[in-house]
Amino acid sequence: MSIKVPRRQFLKSAATLGGAVMAPQIIPSSALGLDGFTAPSERVIVGGIGIGNRGTYDLGCFLEQKDVQFVAVCDIKEARRVGVKKIVDTKYGNTNCDMVRDFRDILDRKDIDAVLIATGPNWHATAAMNAAKAGKDMYCEKPCTKNIAQSLILAETMRRTGRVFQAGTQRRNLPHFAFACELARTGKLGKLTKVFAHPAGMQAMTSGWLIPETEPNKDVVDWNMYLGPAAWRPFNAKQLDGFNFEKGGGLVGGGVLEWGSHCVDLCQWAVGDIAPPVEYNAPKDGQLVARYENGVELIYREQGWIPLGSCPVRFEGETGWVETGDSGKLVLSSPTLLAGRTVEEIGGYPATFHVRDFLDCVKTRSQPKGNADAACNAHIACHAANIALYLNRQIKFDNKTNEFINDEQANRLRSEALREPWRL
């Protein structure tokens, strides 16, 4: 049985129950999304895993976004944890940024939506797959994987878990690179015949051991966690800060994997993000020629570039070509390729647009430009080229089986053993 109470009588009765019921409630504008603030329901809560030099730059790009709330940092170095906390707390005017040494403490937090993974390359894939299993979306720096097998597992994990993955291949969100890839992909250059990538060094090597040094206290530098899935070796400060440590697993990728995860990625975009090349020839005269199943050649080339800045790429078709780099400038075989369009020149390689693409996809649950499938194919192309360099001979890859054809030696380099408990 319901009883109707006039509104005025209800308000009067409520007021007599206690002043607290009818006391005016002051709600800050930040909670309502007013005065330039983003409402809490629209914010993406982010934690950071491994925030060094590159990670600090990425962090700045995230902090520029009004709908980001950065709440915690994980790093194996105490100095870095303290440094990042200072940056974040200064930005927000509080002391709320948490510091942890084990990335699993970040993943266990239910309030965190996404993570920025900017560890050394040895950790990228392992951290990303653990993040996906914990229900987190992720922006992951590159190189994203240590070998071919890991590339495949990464892509499969993101598909199975439905997480948003953005590789740190930020050039996919820069207008001049996007326009050059569009020309190649849409037939504006005629039938595509060759795509060129700059590897910034044609070498392959193993990481090995250095002379043992006194290991720091775990709270200052957690060497065991730094090694993570890599084979154990004694502490050495040079290896702690070494740029190439485990860049490609036991087989270090050198410039092929470092720049390749940018330049080859753009070539992959130019050919339509198809499966990686099936044939990789031995290096000759400073270049390595690979071939896609459709006959297009992917050429890893050190020299012969128009001076257009770092990370140059060139795409050639039967009727035209385009070349561009980090200067933001385009050089075209014909001005008619512009078709009256103006392409914004953005020098350098800012990640702000790429971070924004990631955050938008976190909200819409759509695929970002540097998604896991695209990253997988580009990294396989880099790893396979690296294996051809290491073996110094031709190898052939089957995209159906994801194995090298009749080549036991090359197939052994497709994967590596991971240290417990970091097996995938």
C-alpha positions in Angstrom: 0.0 0.0 0.0 1.5 3.3 -1.0 0.9 6.7 0.6 1.3 9.9 -1.4 3.0 12.7 0.5 3.0 16.3 -0.9 6.4 17.5 -1.8 6.3 20.5 0.5 5.3 18.3 3.5 8.1 15.9 2.6 10.7 18.7 2.6 9.4 20.1 5.9 9.5 16.7 7.5 13.0 16.0 6.3 14.2 19.3 7.7 12.9 18.4 11.1 14.9 15.1 11.1 18.1 16.9 11.4 20.0 19.8 9.9 22.4 17.4 8.2 19.7 16.1 5.9 19.0 19.5 4.4 22.4 21.1 4.8 23.7 22.6 1.6 26.2 20.3 -0.1 29.3 21.9 -1.8 30.5 19.8 -4.7 33.9 20.8 -6.2 33.9 21.8 -9.9 36.5 19.1 -10.5 34.0 16.4 -9.5 31.4 17.8 -12.0 33.8 18.2 -14.9 33.5 22.1 -14.8 36.1 24.8 -15.1 38.3 22.8 -17.5 38.3 19.7 -15.2 37.4 16.2 -16.4 34.8 14.4 -14.4 36.1 11.4 -12.4 33.9 9.1 -14.5 35.6 10.2 -17.7 39.2 9.9 -16.3 41.6 7.1 -17.2 43.5 6.1 -14.2 47.1 5.2 -15.1 50.1 3.5 -13.4 53.7 3.5 -14.7 56.0 0.5 -15.0 59.7 1.2 -15.5 59.9 5.0 -15.9 63.4 5.9 -17.1 64.5 8.4 -19.7 62.0 7.5 -22.4 59.4 6.7 -19.8 59.7 10.1 -18.3 59.0 11.7 -21.7 56.0 9.4 -22.2 54.8 10.3 -18.7 54.9 14.0 -19.7 52.7 13.3 -22.7 50.2 11.5 -20.4 50.2 14.2 -17.8 49.3 16.8 -20.6 46.0 15.0 -21.0 43.2 16.4 -18.8 41.4 13.1 -18.6 44.4 11.2 -17.2 45.0 10.6 -13.5 48.5 9.1 -12.9 48.5 7.4 -9.5 51.4 5.1 -9.1 55.0 4.3 -10.3 56.9 1.1 -10.3 60.6 0.9 -11.0 63.5 -1.3 -9.9 65.6 1.9 -9.1 64.7 3.9 -6.0 66.0 7.1 -7.5 63.6 6.8 -10.4 60.7 6.0 -8.2 61.4 9.1 -6.2 62.0 11.2 -9.3 58.7 10.2 -10.9 56.7 10.7 -7.7 58.1 14.3 -7.5 57.0 15.0 -11.1 53.5 13.6 -10.6 52.9 15.2 -7.1 54.1 18.6 -8.4 51.7 18.3 -11.3 48.7 17.6 -9.1 49.8 19.6 -6.1 49.6 16.7 -3.6 51.6 13.8 -2.3 49.4 11.0 -3.6 51.6 9.2 -6.1 52.4 5.7 -4.8 55.8 4.1 -5.3 56.4 0.3 -5.6 59.3 -1.9 -6.7 57.3 -4.9 -8.1 55.0 -4.2 -11.1 52.6 -6.8 -9.9 51.6 -4.4 -7.1 50.4 -2.0 -9.8 48.5 -4.7 -11.7 46.7 -5.8 -8.5 45.1 -2.4 -8.0 41.5 -2.4 -9.1 41.3 1.4 -9.5 44.0 1.4 -12.3 42.6 1.2 -15.9 45.8 1.3 -17.9 49.6 1.2 -17.6 52.5 2.8 -19.3 55.2 0.2 -19.8 58.6 1.8 -20.5 61.0 -0.7 -18.9 64.0 -2.0 -20.8 63.0 -4.1 -23.9 63.8 -7.3 -21.9 60.6 -6.7 -19.9 58.2 -5.2 -22.5 56.3 -8.3 -23.6 56.2 -10.0 -20.3 54.9 -7.0 -18.5 52.3 -6.3 -21.2 51.0 -9.9 -21.1 50.7 -9.8 -17.4 48.9 -6.5 -17.6 46.4 -7.9 -20.1 45.7 -10.9 -17.9 45.1 -8.4 -15.0 42.5 -6.6 -17.1 44.7 -3.5 -17.8 45.0 -1.7 -21.1 48.6 -0.6 -22.0 50.8 1.8 -23.8 54.0 -0.3 -24.3 57.3 1.1 -25.5 59.3 -0.6 -28.2 60.9 -2.9 -29.2 57.8 -4.7 -27.8 59.1 -8.3 -28.1 62.3 -10.2 -27.7 61.8 -12.7 -30.5 59.3 -14.1 -33.0 57.5 -16.5 -30.7 56.9 -13.7 -28.2 55.5 -11.5 -30.9 52.9 -14.1 -31.8 52.0 -14.7 -28.1 51.6 -11.0 -27.5 49.2 -10.5 -30.4 47.2 -13.6 -29.4 47.0 -12.5 -25.7 45.6 -9.1 -26.7 43.0 -10.7 -29.0 41.9 -13.2 -26.3 41.7 -10.7 -23.4 40.2 -7.8 -25.5 42.7 -5.3 -24.0 43.7 -2.1 -25.8 47.4 -2.3 -26.7 49.3 0.6 -28.2 53.0 0.0 -29.2 55.2 3.1 -28.8 55.4 3.5 -32.6 54.3 7.1 -32.4 55.1 7.9 -36.0 51.9 6.2 -37.0 50.1 9.3 -35.6 52.2 11.9 -37.3 50.6 13.5 -40.4 53.6 13.3 -42.9 54.3 9.7 -42.2 50.6 8.9 -42.3 50.3 10.7 -45.7 53.3 8.9 -47.2 51.9 5.5 -46.1 48.5 6.5 -47.5 50.0 7.2 -50.9 51.6 3.8 -51.0 48.7 1.9 -49.6 46.0 3.4 -51.8 47.8 3.0 -55.2 48.7 6.7 -55.7 52.2 5.6 -56.5 51.0 3.0 -58.9 51.6 -0.7 -58.1 53.9 -0.8 -55.1 57.3 -2.4 -55.8 59.7 -1.4 -53.0 59.6 0.0 -49.4 62.7 1.1 -47.7 63.5 1.2 -43.9 66.5 2.6 -42.1 67.9 0.1 -39.6 70.5 2.4 -38.0 73.1 -0.3 -37.9 73.3 -3.7 -39.6 74.6 -6.0 -36.8 73.4 -8.8 -34.6 75.1 -10.0 -31.4 74.5 -11.7 -28.1 74.3 -9.7 -24.8 76.6 -12.0 -22.7 78.1 -11.2 -19.3 80.3 -8.4 -18.0 82.7 -8.4 -15.1 80.8 -9.0 -11.8 80.5 -6.0 -9.5 79.1 -5.6 -6.0 75.3 -5.8 -6.2 73.5 -2.9 -4.6 70.8 -3.2 -1.8 67.6 -4.4 -3.3 65.7 -1.3 -2.2 68.1 0.8 -4.1 68.4 -1.3 -7.3 66.5 -4.6 -7.6 68.9 -6.5 -9.9 67.0 -9.8 -9.8 63.8 -8.0 -10.9 65.7 -6.1 -13.5 66.8 -9.3 -15.1 63.3 -10.7 -14.9 62.8 -13.2 -17.7 66.4 -12.9 -18.9 69.0 -15.5 -18.1 70.7 -14.8 -14.8 74.1 -13.0 -14.7 76.0 -11.2 -12.1 75.4 -7.5 -11.5 77.3 -5.0 -13.6 76.4 -1.3 -13.7 77.1 -1.0 -17.4 74.6 -3.8 -18.1 72.1 -2.2 -15.7 72.1 1.0 -17.8 73.1 -0.6 -21.1 70.9 0.4 -24.0 71.3 -2.9 -25.8 70.8 -5.3 -22.8 68.5 -8.1 -24.0 67.0 -5.8 -26.7 66.3 -8.9 -28.7 66.6 -11.6 -26.1 69.9 -13.5 -26.0 70.3 -12.3 -29.6 70.5 -8.5 -29.3 68.7 -6.7 -32.1 71.0 -3.8 -32.5 69.8 -1.1 -34.9 67.6 -3.5 -36.9 65.2 -4.0 -34.0 65.6 -0.5 -32.4 64.9 1.7 -35.5 63.2 -1.2 -37.3 60.4 -1.3 -34.9 59.7 2.3 -36.1 60.8 2.2 -39.8 59.8 -1.3 -40.6 56.5 -0.7 -38.8 55.9 2.2 -41.2 56.7 0.0 -44.2 54.3 -2.6 -42.9 51.6 0.2 -42.8 52.5 1.2 -46.3 51.9 -2.3 -47.7 48.6 -2.6 -45.8 49.6 -4.2 -42.6 49.9 -7.6 -44.3 51.8 -10.6 -43.0 55.6 -10.0 -42.8 58.0 -10.9 -45.6 58.6 -14.5 -46.5 62.2 -14.3 -47.7 65.2 -12.5 -46.1 68.5 -12.4 -48.0 72.0 -12.2 -46.6 73.2 -8.6 -46.1 75.2 -7.1 -48.9 76.7 -3.7 -49.5 75.0 -2.2 -46.4 71.6 -3.4 -47.1 69.4 -6.5 -46.6 66.6 -7.2 -49.1 63.4 -9.1 -47.9 60.4 -10.0 -50.1 56.7 -10.2 -49.3 54.6 -12.9 -50.7 53.0 -10.4 -53.2 56.5 -9.6 -54.6 57.0 -6.2 -52.9 60.6 -5.8 -51.6 61.3 -4.5 -48.1 64.9 -3.1 -48.2 66.7 -2.4 -44.9 69.2 0.2 -46.0 71.8 2.3 -44.1 72.9 4.7 -46.8 71.5 6.6 -49.8 68.8 8.6 -48.0 67.6 12.1 -48.7 68.6 14.2 -45.6 65.1 14.3 -44.1 66.0 13.6 -40.5 66.1 10.4 -38.5 63.9 7.3 -39.1 63.6 7.8 -42.9 61.3 5.7 -45.0 60.9 5.5 -48.8 58.1 4.0 -50.8 58.4 3.3 -54.5 55.6 2.3 -57.0 55.5 1.9 -60.8 54.5 5.5 -61.3 55.9 7.5 -58.4 57.7 7.5 -55.0 57.7 9.4 -51.7 60.3 9.8 -49.0 60.0 11.3 -45.6 61.7 11.4 -42.1 61.6 13.0 -38.7 62.1 16.5 -40.2 58.4 16.5 -41.0 59.1 17.2 -44.7 58.0 15.1 -47.7 59.9 14.7 -51.0 57.7 13.4 -53.8 58.3 12.3 -57.3 55.6 14.7 -58.5 53.8 17.6 -56.8 50.6 16.2 -58.2 50.7 13.5 -55.5 49.7 16.2 -53.0 46.5 16.7 -55.0 46.0 20.1 -53.5 46.4 18.8 -49.9 48.5 20.5 -47.3 50.3 18.1 -45.0 51.3 19.5 -41.6 55.0 19.4 -41.0 55.7 18.3 -37.4 59.4 18.0 -36.8 60.9 15.5 -34.4 58.8 12.6 -33.2 56.4 13.7 -30.5 54.3 11.0 -28.9 51.4 13.3 -27.7 49.2 12.3 -30.6 49.9 8.7 -30.1 49.1 8.8 -26.4 45.8 10.6 -27.3 45.0 7.9 -29.8 45.5 5.3 -27.1 43.4 7.1 -24.5 40.5 7.6 -27.0 40.6 3.8 -27.8 40.6 3.0 -24.1 37.3 4.8 -23.9 35.8 3.5 -27.1 37.3 0.0 -27.0 38.5 0.4 -30.5 41.9 -0.5 -32.1 44.7 2.1 -31.9 47.1 2.8 -34.7 49.9 0.8 -33.1 47.8 -2.2 -32.1 49.2 -5.6 -31.2 48.6 -7.3 -34.5 50.4 -4.5 -36.4 53.2 -4.6 -33.9 53.5 -8.4 -34.1 54.0 -8.4 -37.9 56.5 -5.5 -37.8 58.5 -7.1 -35.1 58.6 -10.5 -36.8 60.0 -8.7 -39.9 62.7 -7.2 -37.7 63.5 -10.4 -35.8 63.7 -12.4 -39.0 66.0 -9.8 -40.6 68.2 -10.0 -37.5 68.4 -13.8 -37.7 69.5 -13.5 -41.4 72.1 -11.0 -40.3 73.3 -13.3 -37.5 73.4 -16.4 -39.8 74.7 -14.3 -42.7 72.6 -16.2 -45.2 69.2 -16.4 -46.8 66.3 -17.6 -44.8 62.6 -18.3 -45.7 59.7 -17.8 -43.4 56.3 -19.5 -43.7 53.5 -17.2 -42.4 51.1 -20.1 -42.0 53.3 -22.1 -39.6 55.3 -19.1 -38.4 58.4 -21.1 -38.8 61.5 -20.9 -41.1 61.3 -23.5 -43.9 63.7 -26.5 -43.6 66.0 -24.4 -41.4 66.6 -25.9 -37.9 69.3 -23.3 -37.0 67.0 -20.4 -37.8 64.1 -21.9 -36.0 66.1 -22.3 -32.8 66.4 -18.5 -32.9 62.6 -18.0 -33.0 62.3 -18.2 -29.2 64.3 -18.5 -26.0 63.9 -20.0 -22.5 62.6 -17.6 -20.0 63.6 -17.6 -16.3 61.1 -18.6 -13.7 58.6 -17.4 -12.8 58.3 -15.4 -16.0 57.4 -18.1 -18.5 54.5 -17.1 -20.7 
